[in-house]
Amino acid sequence: MTIPERDIMSGLAKGLGVIESFHADQPRQTIASVASATGLDRATARRCLLTLAQQGYAEWDGKFFTLTPRVLRLGTACLATMPLPQIVQPLLDRLSDAIGESSSVCILDGADIVYVARAAQTKVMSIALMPGSRLPSHCTSTGRVLLAARPEPEARAMLGPGPLVPRTPRTLTDPEDVLAELGRIRARGHAIIDQEVELGLRSIAVPLMDSHGRVVAAANVGVAAGRASLDDLRPRYLPGLLDVQADLRRLLR
């Protein structure tokens, strides 16, 4: 969608860019680091940061800025308006109760997946996953399912020229290798990841479609490698994921 430049609030766009520059590896930033991350000049970055602090979205100790929990209102407001999380959460809860493992539903946002619903049983990752959490799409089971649902030229563009950032020594970093795996995922209808996003974690994912067959999200089950071999994943967890897939397809119009 193309919007005329005169209708764009550049200040709002810059402020959102500043918020997005904070992440797990950069939770505390100076004006200079935010300016570098966003491409803004220091004066503009400073005004954006001070505005966020004045509105309660950031804290400032005189040198470093950190985001406050108030920022979560932006994400929860978005999630609250999306019907998918409310519809899928009972399905995830039922699945996780049945299999005794954690399950999630994610959507694609650029090169990342974003968690929109989760049913946690036992902690399988070193980081805490919750709605709003983000991970790279290229090395996650839900990410690969969602990339596989895109036409190959689009998936190739989303992966970029590479090399892709490795999360573990097992992560595929050559986009051509990932694209080849996407082809296999399209053929079999599900993705399996073996310790590519974090050592000790295996996962299996399926696409979630609406009643018209359009892929809208992906669901996965993540398990500790010590509790399930690669050969265990399909017989143990794929049937339950396919049940979620079928139930959701009937519910989404």
C-alpha positions as a printed Julia matrix, in Angstrom:
253×3 Matrix{Float64}:
   0.0     0.0    0.0
   1.47    3.36  -1.05
   0.61    6.35   1.15
   1.4     9.92   0.07
   4.37   11.43   1.91
   2.24   14.36   3.11
   0.08   11.93   5.1
   3.01   10.32   6.93
   3.95   11.37  10.49
   7.72   11.1   10.27
   8.11   11.72  14.0
   5.96    8.74  14.84
   7.89    6.57  12.39
  11.18    7.63  13.96
   9.87    6.95  17.47
   8.74    3.47  16.52
  12.14    2.81  14.98
  13.78    3.84  18.25
  11.59    1.41  20.21
  12.44   -1.4   17.8
  16.17   -0.75  18.24
  15.97   -2.2   21.76
  16.26   -5.98  21.93
  17.62   -8.78  24.12
  21.22   -8.07  23.13
  20.78   -4.3   23.57
  18.4    -3.72  26.49
  20.27   -0.59  27.65
  21.32    1.99  25.08
  22.9     5.41  24.91
  21.79    8.15  22.57
  24.78    7.34  20.36
  23.96    3.63  20.11
  20.32    4.34  19.26
  21.39    6.86  16.62
  23.72    4.26  15.12
  21.09    1.49  15.17
  18.34    3.62  13.61
  20.31    5.84  11.24
  18.95    8.94  12.96
  21.15   11.87  13.87
  21.99   12.21  17.57
  19.69   15.19  18.13
  16.67   13.36  16.68
  17.49   10.16  18.57
  17.79   12.21  21.79
  14.39   13.86  21.3
  12.74   10.51  20.58
  14.27    8.9   23.65
  13.4    11.79  25.94
   9.84   11.77  24.61
   9.56    8.04  25.36
  10.91    8.68  28.85
   8.48   11.55  29.42
   5.56    9.35  28.33
   6.65    6.49  30.59
   7.83    4.12  27.85
  11.51    4.44  28.79
  13.72    5.17  31.78
  16.92    7.22  31.74
  19.71    7.21  34.31
  21.53   10.12  32.75
  23.44    7.93  30.3
  21.54    4.76  29.47
  17.94    4.39  28.34
  15.89    1.24  28.96
  12.35    0.46  27.91
   9.74    0.08  30.64
   6.95   -2.53  30.86
   4.56    0.16  29.57
   5.84   -0.69  26.07
   4.11   -4.06  26.43
   0.79   -2.22  26.14
   1.56   -1.67  22.46
   2.04   -5.39  21.87
  -0.86   -6.55  23.98
  -3.13   -4.02  22.29
  -2.2    -5.56  18.95
  -2.64   -9.12  20.17
  -5.97   -8.25  21.78
  -7.36   -7.14  18.42
  -6.24  -10.32  16.65
  -8.76  -13.17  16.76
  -6.1   -15.86  16.17
  -4.6   -15.91  19.7
  -7.98  -16.24  21.39
  -9.11  -18.94  18.99
  -5.94  -21.02  19.09
  -5.09  -20.82  22.81
  -7.62  -23.48  23.93
  -6.35  -25.77  21.17
  -2.76  -25.32  22.35
  -3.72  -25.89  25.96
  -5.46  -29.13  25.05
  -2.5   -30.29  22.94
   0.1   -29.53  25.61
  -1.95  -31.19  28.32
  -2.22  -34.31  26.15
   1.46  -34.6   25.2
   3.09  -33.06  28.26
   5.22  -30.68  26.17
   5.14  -26.99  25.36
   3.47  -25.77  22.17
   3.3   -22.42  20.42
   1.72  -20.54  17.54
   3.77  -17.99  15.61
   3.33  -15.59  12.72
   5.93  -14.19  10.35
   7.07  -10.59  10.7
   9.82   -9.79   8.22
  12.72  -12.16   8.86
  11.47  -13.06  12.35
   8.75  -15.17  13.85
   6.58  -13.61  16.55
   4.89  -15.76  19.19
   1.17  -14.98  19.45
   0.1   -17.87  21.7
   1.89  -20.38  23.89
   1.06  -23.25  26.23
   4.1   -23.97  28.4
   4.62  -27.27  30.19
   8.35  -27.43  30.93
  11.04  -24.89  30.07
  12.96  -26.09  27.02
  14.86  -22.92  26.1
  17.24  -20.75  28.08
  15.14  -17.69  27.23
  11.56  -17.21  28.41
   9.15  -17.43  25.48
   5.81  -15.64  25.63
   3.42  -13.86  23.26
   5.42  -11.12  21.61
   8.76  -12.97  21.75
  10.75  -12.99  18.51
  13.21  -15.45  16.99
  14.83  -15.73  13.54
  12.69  -17.52  10.99
  15.56  -19.3    9.21
  16.45  -21.62  12.09
  13.07  -22.24  13.77
  10.51  -24.88  12.84
   7.61  -22.43  12.7
   9.74  -19.96  10.74
  10.63  -22.53   8.12
   7.02  -23.63   7.79
   5.98  -20.03   7.23
   8.82  -19.36   4.78
   7.91  -22.54   2.9
   4.37  -21.19   2.47
   5.75  -18.21   0.52
   6.7   -18.38  -3.16
  10.37  -19.3   -3.48
  11.47  -15.88  -4.84
   9.82  -14.2   -1.86
  11.38  -16.63   0.62
  14.77  -16.1   -1.03
  14.42  -12.33  -0.7
  13.45  -12.67   2.98
  16.5   -14.8    3.71
  18.81  -12.38   1.94
  22.23  -13.12   0.47
  23.64  -14.66   3.65
  25.47  -15.93   5.44
  22.66  -16.26   7.96
  23.41  -15.66  11.63
  24.12  -18.99  13.4
  22.39  -19.58  16.74
  24.28  -22.85  17.34
  26.97  -24.85  15.5
  24.1   -26.8   13.88
  22.36  -23.77  12.34
  22.13  -23.73   8.54
  23.74  -20.46   7.46
  23.76  -20.82   3.67
  20.46  -19.51   2.24
  20.64  -22.15  -0.49
  20.66  -24.92   2.14
  17.65  -23.34   3.86
  15.81  -22.98   0.54
  16.45  -26.65  -0.22
  15.0   -27.55   3.17
  11.98  -25.35   2.47
  11.32  -27.43  -0.63
  11.3   -30.59   1.45
   8.97  -28.95   3.97
   6.52  -28.03   1.2
   6.53  -31.65   0.04
   5.95  -33.26   3.44
   3.83  -30.57   5.09
   5.82  -30.1    8.29
   9.23  -28.94   9.52
  11.63  -30.48  12.0
  14.51  -28.6   13.64
  17.33  -30.36  15.44
  19.14  -27.99  17.81
  19.52  -25.18  15.29
  17.95  -22.44  17.39
  19.36  -23.68  20.72
  21.44  -26.7   21.65
  19.35  -29.33  23.39
  16.09  -28.28  21.69
  14.22  -30.13  18.95
  10.91  -29.05  17.49
   8.31  -29.95  14.91
   5.87  -27.54  13.27
   2.94  -27.49  10.86
   1.28  -24.63   8.97
  -2.08  -23.33  10.16
  -4.6   -22.44   7.48
  -7.92  -20.65   7.37
 -10.98  -22.2    5.75
  -9.77  -20.96   2.35
  -6.45  -22.79   2.65
  -4.36  -19.65   3.24
  -1.46  -20.14   5.66
  -1.96  -17.66   8.51
   0.42  -19.0   11.18
   2.36  -22.05  12.28
   2.13  -24.28  15.35
   4.96  -26.23  16.9
   5.92  -28.51  19.75
   9.34  -28.02  21.32
  11.04  -30.77  23.32
  14.36  -31.29  25.07
  16.65  -33.41  22.92
  17.16  -35.78  25.83
  13.44  -36.57  25.94
  12.82  -37.21  22.24
  15.0   -38.42  19.39
  14.5   -37.15  15.86
  12.72  -40.41  15.05
  10.32  -39.79  17.95
   9.07  -36.39  16.81
   6.72  -37.43  13.99
   4.91  -40.36  15.68
   4.65  -38.62  19.07
   3.74  -35.05  18.17
   2.68  -34.71  14.54
  -0.82  -36.23  15.01
  -1.67  -33.7   17.73
  -0.38  -30.81  15.65
  -2.44  -31.99  12.68
  -5.51  -32.05  14.93
  -4.86  -28.4   15.84
  -4.4   -27.65  12.15
  -7.72  -29.28  11.24
  -9.65  -27.71  14.13
  -8.36  -24.23  13.38
  -9.15  -24.52   9.7
 -12.77  -25.13  10.59
 -12.83  -22.13  12.93
 -11.06  -19.48  10.82
 -13.24  -17.97   8.11
